Amino acid sequence: MRPEVKERVIIVEVHFLELESDWKHNYDEWMLSMKCTKCAARLFPTSPNCQKEWADWAGRRCQEQNVSPEYLLSKRSPNWEASLYHRNPSFYRH
């Protein structure tokens, strides 16, 4: 008798910042885009549209004010780590 195999498929949707540079991104712009996308996924884990909008906004704000996406994340949601725990506590149990 063969044991039942359970598989989990995780689909991740990545949105890049729409920087106004005619697709000539340098390494710094690309890294900023990735950081903003990562922070947006933390803020809005279930809403791809909100992730994209926040990542675009954060990218512009980071370039204008010379701040990090992590700073904007903490300003937007100071207790985001605690909210992740409350969404899925079993994930954080050891």
C-alpha positions in Angstrom: 0.0 0.0 0.0 1.3 3.4 -1.0 1.2 6.3 1.4 -0.8 9.3 0.4 1.4 12.1 -0.9 0.3 15.7 -0.2 1.9 18.4 -2.3 1.7 22.1 -1.8 2.0 24.5 -4.7 2.9 28.1 -3.9 2.4 30.6 -6.6 4.3 33.9 -6.2 3.5 36.8 -8.3 6.3 39.4 -8.6 5.7 42.9 -9.8 8.5 45.2 -10.7 8.4 48.9 -10.2 7.4 50.9 -13.2 10.5 53.1 -13.3 10.5 55.9 -15.9 13.8 54.9 -17.5 12.7 53.3 -20.8 13.7 49.8 -19.6 17.3 50.8 -19.1 17.5 49.8 -15.4 20.8 49.8 -13.7 21.6 47.5 -10.8 20.5 50.0 -8.1 17.1 50.6 -9.7 16.6 46.8 -10.0 17.6 46.2 -6.3 15.2 49.0 -5.2 12.4 47.5 -7.2 13.1 44.1 -5.6 13.2 45.5 -2.1 9.9 47.5 -2.7 8.2 44.4 -4.0 9.3 42.3 -1.1 8.1 44.9 1.4 4.8 45.3 -0.5 4.3 41.5 -0.2 4.8 41.7 3.5 2.2 44.5 3.8 -0.4 43.0 1.5 0.1 39.2 1.3 -3.3 38.6 -0.2 -3.7 41.5 -2.6 -1.5 41.6 -5.7 -3.1 44.9 -6.8 -2.3 46.6 -3.5 1.2 45.1 -3.6 1.9 46.6 -7.1 0.5 50.0 -6.2 2.4 50.2 -2.9 5.6 49.0 -4.5 5.3 51.7 -7.3 4.6 54.4 -4.7 7.4 53.2 -2.4 9.9 53.2 -5.3 9.1 56.8 -6.2 9.2 57.9 -2.6 12.5 56.1 -2.0 14.1 57.9 -5.0 12.6 61.3 -4.1 13.3 61.3 -0.3 16.3 58.9 -0.3 14.8 56.5 2.3 14.6 52.8 2.3 11.6 50.6 1.5 12.0 49.0 5.0 11.6 52.5 6.5 8.4 53.1 4.6 7.1 49.7 5.6 7.7 50.4 9.3 6.1 53.9 8.9 3.0 52.3 7.2 2.6 49.4 9.6 4.8 49.6 12.7 3.6 46.1 13.9 3.6 44.2 10.6 5.5 41.3 12.1 2.9 40.8 14.8 0.1 41.0 12.2 1.8 38.2 10.2 1.8 36.0 13.4 -1.9 36.6 14.0 -2.7 35.7 10.3 -1.0 32.3 10.6 0.3 31.4 14.1 0.8 27.7 13.2 3.5 28.8 10.7 5.6 30.4 13.5 5.4 27.6 16.0 8.6 25.6 16.4 
